[in-house]
Amino acid sequence: MSMSPDTSNQTILKVDNLKTYFTTRTGPFKAVDDVSFELKRGKTLCVVGESGSGKSVTARSILQIVDRPGRIEGGSIVLTRADGSSVDLAKLDPRGKEIRGVRGKEIAMIFQEPMSSLSPVHRIGTQIGEALRIHFGIRGKEQRERVLELLRQVEIPRPETAIDRYTFEFSGGMRQRVMIAMALACNPQVLIADEPTTALDVTTQAEILDLIKRLQESHGMAVLFITHDMGVVAEIADEVIVMYRGKVMERGPVEQIFHAPQDDYTRRLIGSVVKLEKKAEVRLSRPPIPADAPPLLDVKNLSLTFPSGLKAVDDVSLIVRPGETLGIVGESGSGKTTMGRCLLRIYDPQAGVMDYRRADGSAVDLCTSDKPTLKDVRRDIRMIFQDPVGSLSPRKTVGQIIAEPLKLAGMKGRELEDRVAELLQQVGLEPAWRERYPHAFSGGQRQRIGIARAIAVKPRLIVADEATSALDVSLRSQMLDLMMKLQDELGLSYVFISHDMSVIRYMCDRVAVMYRGKIVETGETDQVVNNPAHDYTRALLSAIPHPDPRDRRIHNRFRYDPACTVSANG
């Protein structure tokens, strides 16, 4: 090797001209097409791109865990071991003993969805200990001690009891910490993190990014971090490669990518994050909603306690005016989704009043309404769900899904067909696609179908529950723009539930901040964002990744300590 010993020692993994293809009826689909990069000790390389750009397949190719019919067609993946020897992973048998010795021991991987990567029937101590047993033969007491040490490293509270608990007993952020502990069990040289924070809220995301950074510094690992969020890239990357449809569009140090991007696609990705840094143009030019307008929905002292004794909604009061967007923001477990479901009486609140003003001016209390009244009101109040996959029936075509609420309203024949076509056009989809099934659409398109179904019966109020959190950042602003366009066309009001303060800032007129079932702050969006009164709001705002590598804020952000304001246990 002609390299100086210093640099060859620094490069742990070198990928050259990697090609991973999937065989289809119409010929090969080039998921990864001639990709090259190097991973250096102690450095973070971010692979960034939208869904379908080939970034996850690139990561899976390194460990030879690409799903069939995908296979590596060409290129090399050279891993340099601690003793100086090297091995080309692309040449190894995907089912052989040698690659199994690399997986988890020398190269570890954290996946996007911790719930589906962890076993629901084994205790987490057993799952983390499995890697130690397989690679080093460590068992019994010694294994338990090492697992406890790992749980302390990833800052899981009370590790002595946590080690014997099951996956479902943990929150999303804690599950992801378990995954990280499992990945670190054998002190790997390389850590591959495939969108590890996409399913988490902003404060938990900030904690996990912090944790990965600290562990990287203490273990000297190389990190390959895959994401679609340029804000996250700016906060953690040393080097960046931008991927689009299997090809590398641009590569370079993080400073250069953000401050002197060469490629239009890179500029667009950065633009979609910067766009959410301020209020939407359409909202700035709109006249303010009069404060004395009679409210469309007036909620007073709403409370709901689950049978387990958890007070999910605790004495909540809020107002939604006609044509207004009210944002409800808070992290996972703050009770915002439960409250949204109470508004539609999916859950029955135990106390409080929800006065809804109908189109004819008459008011009805949704808390005490009977079934026929609720059926009528649910035409006026509709919901858009977080997960577009789970909320669309896989057995119905898109046309049938959108037509369903219209059929219930008594529409049929030609009129129904025309209305479905019109709705598809309104949300930016081709009417000709109505014969297709949901699986044929991307995540962003599925969410558009969900929106079309929600607006089908001309509602007056839409409860959007994390409607954009499952989408790429570039799709997020498109979806918000679409919702605001429909709001202006149809005179809609929104209750917009989110954990992301940047989404709320972009689109909402007023915002209510929820923490553990209570509303801790409410007011005009500009006032709450620029001059927050409550420490919890400050913590949410400071956890938003800032898309400028010269101004990294996430590691010295403001942390909320409820012990100071609530109780000693918090």
Legacy VTK file of the C-alpha trace (Angstrom):
# vtk DataFile Version 3.0
C-alpha trace
ASCII
DATASET POLYDATA
POINTS 570 float
0.000 0.000 0.000
1.467 3.392 -0.977
-0.454 5.319 1.704
1.481 6.726 4.646
0.904 4.619 7.771
-0.849 7.554 9.473
-3.647 7.969 6.904
-4.105 4.248 6.267
-4.588 3.862 10.012
-7.250 6.612 9.969
-9.411 5.081 7.203
-11.360 2.189 8.713
-13.780 1.484 5.867
-13.249 2.274 2.179
-16.140 1.788 -0.244
-15.268 1.935 -3.960
-17.705 1.945 -6.918
-20.374 0.036 -5.001
-23.272 -1.169 -7.165
-26.323 -2.842 -5.601
-29.111 -3.818 -8.016
-32.582 -5.272 -7.561
-33.778 -7.600 -10.315
-37.282 -6.744 -11.545
-39.448 -7.897 -14.457
-38.491 -4.788 -16.422
-34.743 -5.192 -15.815
-32.358 -4.248 -12.984
-33.279 -1.401 -10.631
-30.047 0.400 -9.678
-30.627 1.174 -5.985
-26.935 1.996 -5.427
-25.105 3.059 -8.567
-21.332 3.542 -8.400
-21.028 4.949 -4.851
-17.617 5.577 -3.207
-16.676 6.975 0.204
-14.286 6.534 3.151
-15.001 6.302 6.877
-12.284 7.689 9.153
-11.685 6.924 12.826
-13.525 9.325 15.152
-15.281 11.123 12.256
-18.931 11.268 11.207
-19.912 10.871 7.558
-23.524 11.816 6.859
-25.313 10.270 3.882
-28.242 12.518 3.060
-31.098 12.266 0.558
-34.854 11.834 0.302
-36.734 8.524 0.617
-35.768 6.225 -2.240
-32.339 7.792 -2.808
-30.551 4.525 -1.966
-28.960 5.602 1.332
-30.352 2.724 3.439
-29.454 0.143 0.753
-25.877 1.534 0.780
-25.668 0.936 4.543
-27.205 -2.531 4.295
-24.797 -3.451 1.483
-21.830 -2.876 3.825
-23.111 -5.621 6.162
-24.498 -7.748 3.283
-28.053 -7.590 4.686
-29.812 -6.313 1.547
-33.270 -7.871 1.168
-33.836 -10.156 -1.815
-33.868 -9.786 -4.818
-31.196 -7.144 -4.145
-27.528 -8.089 -4.498
-24.128 -6.452 -4.772
-23.187 -6.452 -8.479
-19.818 -4.709 -8.266
-17.363 -2.633 -6.254
-15.397 -3.218 -3.078
-16.010 -2.582 0.647
-12.613 -2.819 2.360
-12.585 -2.970 6.165
-9.215 -2.314 7.838
-9.046 -4.179 11.142
-7.336 -3.023 14.340
-4.375 -5.389 13.698
-3.747 -3.788 10.267
-5.196 -6.666 8.162
-7.979 -5.834 5.702
-10.939 -7.721 4.199
-13.254 -6.966 1.252
-16.780 -7.436 2.653
-18.339 -7.393 -0.844
-16.545 -10.669 -1.682
-17.826 -12.542 1.396
-20.760 -14.957 1.331
-23.813 -13.067 2.753
-24.759 -16.184 4.752
-21.204 -17.217 5.647
-19.430 -17.378 8.994
-16.904 -14.649 8.177
-19.458 -11.858 7.559
-21.350 -12.932 10.694
-18.135 -12.340 12.621
-18.049 -8.761 11.307
-21.715 -7.938 11.969
-22.161 -6.505 15.428
-18.536 -7.105 16.404
-16.591 -4.810 14.065
-19.417 -2.959 12.316
-22.651 -2.364 14.246
-25.910 -0.899 12.986
-28.784 1.026 14.581
-32.046 0.876 12.628
-34.746 3.467 12.074
-37.605 1.730 13.879
-36.501 0.325 17.238
-39.828 -1.436 17.864
-39.463 -3.728 14.855
-35.724 -4.303 15.459
-36.153 -5.463 19.058
-37.805 -8.739 20.074
-41.079 -8.277 21.967
-40.750 -11.613 23.816
-37.233 -11.311 25.283
-36.077 -9.056 28.099
-33.719 -6.311 26.937
-30.842 -7.654 29.050
-30.995 -10.947 27.119
-31.099 -9.116 23.768
-28.081 -6.911 24.506
-26.205 -9.886 25.999
-26.756 -12.012 22.881
-23.987 -10.243 20.937
-21.553 -10.775 23.839
-22.438 -14.480 23.965
-22.102 -15.007 20.189
-18.872 -13.050 19.603
-16.992 -13.492 22.889
-18.727 -16.407 24.648
-19.442 -14.201 27.689
-22.253 -15.624 29.830
-23.854 -15.454 33.272
-22.816 -12.886 35.840
-20.021 -11.379 33.714
-22.490 -10.818 30.845
-25.023 -9.176 33.178
-22.368 -6.813 34.576
-21.298 -5.771 31.048
-24.960 -5.178 30.006
-25.541 -3.021 33.114
-22.412 -1.023 32.236
-23.758 -0.495 28.684
-27.168 0.627 29.997
-25.386 3.180 32.201
-23.361 4.379 29.189
-26.534 5.074 27.193
-28.084 6.751 30.259
-31.098 4.513 30.780
-32.445 5.330 34.266
-32.404 2.621 36.974
-30.452 0.039 34.877
-30.763 -2.656 37.598
-34.543 -2.860 37.015
-34.498 -1.830 33.324
-32.344 -4.834 32.381
-35.235 -7.223 33.187
-37.972 -5.304 31.368
-39.517 -5.929 27.956
-39.378 -3.672 24.865
-43.005 -2.492 25.118
-42.328 -1.089 28.603
-40.038 1.585 27.134
-40.778 4.816 25.251
-39.478 5.356 21.680
-36.398 7.273 22.844
-35.533 4.658 25.481
-35.931 1.833 22.922
-33.497 3.624 20.648
-31.044 3.829 23.596
-31.397 0.040 24.031
-30.553 -0.374 20.322
-27.451 1.812 20.787
-26.386 -0.235 23.837
-26.789 -3.398 21.749
-24.719 -1.883 18.931
-21.918 -0.871 21.329
-21.796 -4.221 23.158
-18.697 -5.462 21.275
-16.899 -2.076 20.974
-17.234 -1.883 17.155
-14.904 0.248 15.021
-17.766 1.434 12.818
-21.286 2.427 13.809
-23.911 2.708 11.048
-26.954 4.723 12.155
-29.839 4.459 9.684
-32.198 7.387 10.417
-32.081 6.600 14.162
-33.982 9.762 15.151
-36.661 10.024 12.430
-39.401 8.441 14.552
-38.526 10.507 17.654
-39.631 13.951 18.786
-37.181 16.880 18.699
-36.097 16.829 22.361
-35.510 13.048 22.296
-33.720 13.407 18.945
-31.380 15.988 20.482
-30.639 13.606 23.396
-29.853 10.685 21.047
-27.603 12.830 18.785
-25.788 14.048 21.912
-25.376 10.480 23.134
-23.996 9.171 19.802
-21.506 12.080 19.704
-20.288 11.443 23.278
-19.958 7.682 22.732
-18.124 8.281 19.459
-15.586 10.479 21.253
-15.072 7.991 24.111
-14.858 4.890 21.830
-13.105 6.519 18.823
-15.618 4.995 16.386
-16.240 6.005 12.803
-19.936 6.844 12.342
-21.926 6.540 9.121
-25.085 8.531 9.808
-27.980 8.282 7.356
-30.674 10.971 7.383
-32.974 13.075 5.207
-32.809 16.098 7.527
-30.196 18.697 6.576
-30.633 20.311 10.012
-29.313 17.139 11.679
-26.438 17.003 9.149
-25.382 20.570 10.033
-25.314 19.671 13.739
-23.243 16.460 13.639
-21.405 15.861 10.340
-17.712 16.171 9.518
-18.116 15.018 5.901
-21.294 14.768 3.801
-22.362 12.851 0.718
-25.640 13.773 -0.970
-27.463 10.930 -2.744
-30.269 10.988 -5.295
-31.666 7.904 -7.053
-28.672 5.732 -6.207
-25.983 8.194 -7.306
-23.759 10.559 -5.325
-24.683 14.108 -6.403
-22.149 15.925 -4.233
-19.560 15.241 -1.537
-17.371 17.364 0.718
-16.782 18.785 4.198
-19.957 19.939 5.970
-18.922 23.641 5.752
-18.566 23.474 1.977
-21.859 21.598 1.447
-23.839 24.212 3.393
-22.054 27.416 2.436
-20.933 26.640 -1.127
-23.184 23.849 -2.481
-22.444 22.980 -6.125
-25.468 20.846 -6.970
-29.074 22.076 -7.422
-30.430 19.067 -5.516
-28.242 19.907 -2.481
-29.455 23.517 -2.602
-33.041 22.271 -2.654
-32.509 20.016 0.378
-30.938 22.880 2.360
-33.675 25.254 1.149
-36.441 22.975 2.458
-34.981 23.170 6.005
-34.211 26.907 5.860
-37.789 27.507 4.645
-39.150 26.153 7.945
-36.944 28.581 9.906
-39.561 31.338 9.554
-43.303 31.860 9.036
-44.825 30.946 5.649
-45.110 33.755 3.078
-48.860 33.119 2.572
-49.461 33.561 6.299
-47.544 36.841 6.533
-49.653 38.448 3.789
-53.005 37.290 5.250
-55.048 39.729 7.363
-55.193 38.665 11.049
-58.255 36.787 12.293
-60.360 39.131 14.468
-59.936 38.246 18.139
-63.610 38.890 18.851
-64.831 36.395 16.199
-67.158 33.821 17.850
-65.140 30.597 18.331
-65.805 27.565 16.154
-64.744 25.291 19.009
-64.530 26.322 22.649
-63.014 23.726 24.990
-63.211 24.325 28.750
-61.608 22.273 31.573
-61.310 19.051 29.544
-59.972 16.057 31.530
-59.398 12.388 30.730
-57.833 9.780 33.002
-57.065 6.303 31.644
-58.040 3.209 33.689
-54.342 2.810 34.609
-54.624 6.078 36.554
-52.632 8.122 34.010
-54.061 11.637 33.679
-53.573 12.074 29.911
-55.561 15.320 29.597
-55.615 17.498 32.693
-57.953 20.517 32.830
-57.293 21.727 29.256
-59.029 24.840 27.866
-58.582 26.228 24.347
-60.368 28.099 21.554
-60.325 27.571 17.762
-61.646 30.459 15.657
-63.037 30.105 12.093
-60.258 30.000 9.473
-57.546 29.711 12.126
-54.764 27.181 12.657
-54.144 26.323 16.299
-50.929 24.397 16.906
-50.674 21.973 19.826
-47.059 21.160 20.530
-45.353 18.847 23.003
-43.133 15.781 23.094
-44.265 12.141 23.067
-46.456 11.365 26.046
-47.573 14.960 26.608
-51.218 14.034 25.901
-51.610 15.988 22.651
-52.830 13.044 20.534
-55.243 11.949 23.286
-56.634 15.477 23.412
-57.048 15.518 19.606
-58.996 12.256 19.837
-61.202 13.697 22.592
-62.219 16.482 20.186
-63.757 13.851 17.889
-65.052 11.808 20.852
-62.904 8.823 19.829
-62.120 8.921 23.552
-64.814 10.024 26.009
-63.501 12.727 28.359
-64.656 12.432 31.991
-64.997 16.166 32.631
-65.222 19.444 30.745
-67.199 21.120 27.963
-66.524 21.159 24.188
-68.850 23.687 22.594
-68.907 23.379 18.796
-70.686 26.099 16.793
-72.475 24.672 13.756
-72.833 26.377 10.374
-76.374 27.577 11.288
-75.028 29.274 14.440
-76.410 26.766 16.962
-73.960 25.395 19.571
-73.634 21.767 20.630
-71.580 20.316 23.528
-69.601 17.404 22.061
-68.945 15.947 25.542
-72.627 15.165 26.116
-73.832 14.672 22.502
-75.734 11.517 21.550
-74.740 9.250 18.637
-76.912 10.829 15.869
-75.601 14.324 16.747
-72.014 13.049 16.784
-72.503 11.417 13.381
-73.607 14.774 11.972
-70.789 16.685 13.642
-68.133 14.246 12.386
-68.861 15.441 8.849
-67.787 18.890 10.012
-64.783 17.728 12.069
-62.373 15.366 10.302
-58.993 13.878 11.167
-55.697 13.377 9.310
-53.571 10.684 10.931
-49.850 10.439 11.537
-49.247 7.169 9.719
-50.554 7.251 6.141
-49.839 3.513 5.737
-51.902 2.392 8.733
-54.827 4.724 8.072
-55.460 3.667 4.424
-57.020 0.256 3.722
-54.650 -1.856 1.581
-57.640 -3.688 0.042
-59.277 -0.607 -1.481
-58.220 1.497 -4.429
-57.465 5.141 -3.795
-60.714 6.094 -5.536
-62.728 3.875 -3.161
-60.898 5.261 -0.089
-61.685 8.875 -1.006
-65.260 8.006 -2.068
-66.117 6.295 1.236
-67.143 9.416 3.241
-68.988 10.730 0.151
-71.016 7.500 -0.160
-71.959 7.736 3.513
-73.187 11.261 2.774
-75.445 9.842 0.035
-73.485 10.777 -3.105
-73.397 8.270 -5.982
-72.920 7.678 -9.706
-71.331 10.230 -12.001
-71.385 12.945 -9.347
-69.291 10.731 -7.040
-66.753 9.966 -9.799
-66.339 13.658 -10.647
-65.951 14.669 -6.999
-63.211 12.039 -6.436
-61.347 13.284 -9.532
-61.707 16.889 -8.358
-60.387 16.000 -4.853
-57.357 14.201 -6.287
-56.536 17.260 -8.381
-56.974 19.528 -5.357
-54.284 17.644 -3.443
-51.919 17.508 -6.442
-52.468 13.916 -7.633
-53.495 12.651 -11.068
-57.197 11.616 -11.273
-56.091 8.699 -13.509
-54.305 7.169 -10.484
-57.547 6.456 -8.627
-57.549 2.800 -9.733
-54.249 2.172 -7.952
-53.840 0.754 -4.435
-52.075 2.629 -1.591
-48.918 0.476 -1.773
-48.181 1.931 -5.214
-47.683 5.416 -3.724
-44.826 7.038 -1.806
-45.236 8.284 1.784
-45.880 11.868 0.693
-48.481 10.819 -1.873
-50.244 8.604 0.693
-50.516 11.546 3.052
-52.091 13.564 0.205
-54.671 10.774 -0.184
-55.398 11.037 3.561
-55.918 14.798 3.155
-58.227 14.270 0.143
-60.349 11.860 2.195
-60.499 14.348 5.088
-61.713 17.266 2.925
-64.128 15.128 0.838
-67.306 16.088 2.743
-66.352 19.791 3.006
-65.571 19.869 6.744
-65.107 23.047 8.773
-62.460 21.799 11.205
-59.612 19.326 10.627
-57.590 17.758 13.427
-54.172 16.932 11.934
-52.272 14.569 14.224
-48.541 14.724 13.378
-49.577 14.828 9.711
-46.049 15.571 8.483
-43.783 13.794 10.974
-43.453 10.605 8.885
-42.349 12.583 5.804
-39.003 13.774 4.455
-38.173 17.382 5.252
-38.469 18.343 1.567
-41.999 16.878 1.472
-42.897 18.467 4.816
-43.028 22.048 3.546
-44.924 20.897 0.408
-47.554 19.248 2.612
-47.891 22.309 4.853
-48.200 24.568 1.791
-50.942 22.281 0.436
-52.827 22.400 3.746
-52.662 26.208 3.838
-53.821 26.439 0.205
-56.822 24.215 1.015
-57.499 26.250 4.155
-57.785 29.449 2.092
-59.860 27.783 -0.656
-62.294 25.950 1.648
-62.316 28.228 4.715
-61.014 25.456 6.981
-59.827 25.648 10.583
-57.049 23.335 11.754
-55.989 21.902 15.075
-52.425 20.985 14.151
-50.757 18.540 16.567
-46.970 18.263 16.331
-43.777 17.782 18.331
-41.792 19.963 15.943
-41.762 23.652 16.817
-40.441 24.586 13.343
-43.553 23.134 11.665
-45.786 25.010 14.131
-43.867 28.266 13.549
-44.235 27.887 9.762
-47.994 27.421 9.640
-49.910 28.151 12.869
-51.625 31.384 13.934
-51.684 30.490 17.622
-50.007 27.752 19.624
-50.701 25.847 22.851
-47.761 24.039 24.483
-48.640 20.784 26.286
-46.613 18.999 28.936
-47.843 15.926 30.842
-51.513 16.556 30.089
-51.541 20.267 30.938
-51.281 23.342 28.716
-48.281 25.241 30.093
-48.295 28.146 27.632
-50.580 29.534 24.942
-50.488 32.595 22.693
-49.802 34.002 19.224
-47.186 31.856 17.467
-44.701 34.728 16.945
-44.863 35.691 20.588
-44.462 32.111 21.894
-41.590 31.347 19.473
-39.651 34.611 19.873
-40.357 35.269 23.528
-41.361 32.021 25.293
-42.648 32.431 28.842
-42.257 28.817 30.021
-38.980 26.895 30.377
-40.466 23.835 28.651
-41.217 25.932 25.524
-37.610 27.170 25.573
-36.389 23.555 25.723
-38.538 22.581 22.702
-37.254 25.556 20.691
-33.594 24.986 21.527
-33.811 21.301 20.464
-34.615 22.164 16.809
-31.523 21.354 14.675
-30.112 24.556 13.172
-29.147 24.256 9.467
-25.771 25.994 9.787
-22.631 24.019 10.733
-20.936 27.251 11.919
-23.609 27.721 14.578
-24.140 24.327 16.231
-26.642 24.742 19.054
-27.999 21.302 19.815
-25.166 20.246 22.162
-25.480 23.349 24.397
-29.228 23.589 24.249
-31.555 24.566 27.087
-32.842 21.557 29.061
-36.127 21.665 30.969
-36.010 20.348 34.512
-39.570 19.823 35.789
-38.212 19.289 39.322
-37.672 23.041 39.535
-41.293 23.846 38.702
-43.486 20.770 39.206
-42.307 18.404 41.947
-39.225 16.623 43.182
-40.099 13.532 41.116
-41.031 15.474 37.951
LINES 1 571
570 0 1 2 3 4 5 6 7 8 9 10 11 12 13 14 15 16 17 18 19 20 21 22 23 24 25 26 27 28 29 30 31 32 33 34 35 36 37 38 39 40 41 42 43 44 45 46 47 48 49 50 51 52 53 54 55 56 57 58 59 60 61 62 63 64 65 66 67 68 69 70 71 72 73 74 75 76 77 78 79 80 81 82 83 84 85 86 87 88 89 90 91 92 93 94 95 96 97 98 99 100 101 102 103 104 105 106 107 108 109 110 111 112 113 114 115 116 117 118 119 120 121 122 123 124 125 126 127 128 129 130 131 132 133 134 135 136 137 138 139 140 141 142 143 144 145 146 147 148 149 150 151 152 153 154 155 156 157 158 159 160 161 162 163 164 165 166 167 168 169 170 171 172 173 174 175 176 177 178 179 180 181 182 183 184 185 186 187 188 189 190 191 192 193 194 195 196 197 198 199 200 201 202 203 204 205 206 207 208 209 210 211 212 213 214 215 216 217 218 219 220 221 222 223 224 225 226 227 228 229 230 231 232 233 234 235 236 237 238 239 240 241 242 243 244 245 246 247 248 249 250 251 252 253 254 255 256 257 258 259 260 261 262 263 264 265 266 267 268 269 270 271 272 273 274 275 276 277 278 279 280 281 282 283 284 285 286 287 288 289 290 291 292 293 294 295 296 297 298 299 300 301 302 303 304 305 306 307 308 309 310 311 312 313 314 315 316 317 318 319 320 321 322 323 324 325 326 327 328 329 330 331 332 333 334 335 336 337 338 339 340 341 342 343 344 345 346 347 348 349 350 351 352 353 354 355 356 357 358 359 360 361 362 363 364 365 366 367 368 369 370 371 372 373 374 375 376 377 378 379 380 381 382 383 384 385 386 387 388 389 390 391 392 393 394 395 396 397 398 399 400 401 402 403 404 405 406 407 408 409 410 411 412 413 414 415 416 417 418 419 420 421 422 423 424 425 426 427 428 429 430 431 432 433 434 435 436 437 438 439 440 441 442 443 444 445 446 447 448 449 450 451 452 453 454 455 456 457 458 459 460 461 462 463 464 465 466 467 468 469 470 471 472 473 474 475 476 477 478 479 480 481 482 483 484 485 486 487 488 489 490 491 492 493 494 495 496 497 498 499 500 501 502 503 504 505 506 507 508 509 510 511 512 513 514 515 516 517 518 519 520 521 522 523 524 525 526 527 528 529 530 531 532 533 534 535 536 537 538 539 540 541 542 543 544 545 546 547 548 549 550 551 552 553 554 555 556 557 558 559 560 561 562 563 564 565 566 567 568 569
